[in-house]
Amino acid sequence: MKKEDILKASREENKNRDLAEIEVMRQAGTCAGSVGALVCCVISLLSSRLAHTMLYSPWAIYFSIMTTQWSVRFIRMRRKSDLVLAILFLSLAVLAFVGLIGRLIEVRA
């Protein structure tokens, strides 16, 4: 292969994005996930201490986001560990959603 062919194939594979940009986006996603978990913990702690109740809505949202992230990684990379994490986060999202629905039914009744 010629140098030009290799460069062209690389551009097509990376969709004309710089590898540094791809790495920055990956790091940003990881950081965003950590901050999201921290915010959910703070909200849950505050609601537990101040209102003596557990809020499920932030966790339902957070675990849904994480399910999507790991599902996309599995679809693209086909790694079994990504599938396991996607299933784990899906289970947690479903549990949080069930808790949220249960809490809404309690409030309504």
Secondary structure by P-SEA (a helix, b strand, c coil): ccaaaaaaaaaaaaccccaaaaaaaaaaaaaaaaaaaaaaaaaaaaaaaacccccaaaaaaaaaaaaaaaaaaaaacccaaaaaaaaaaaaaaaaaaaaaaaaaaaaac
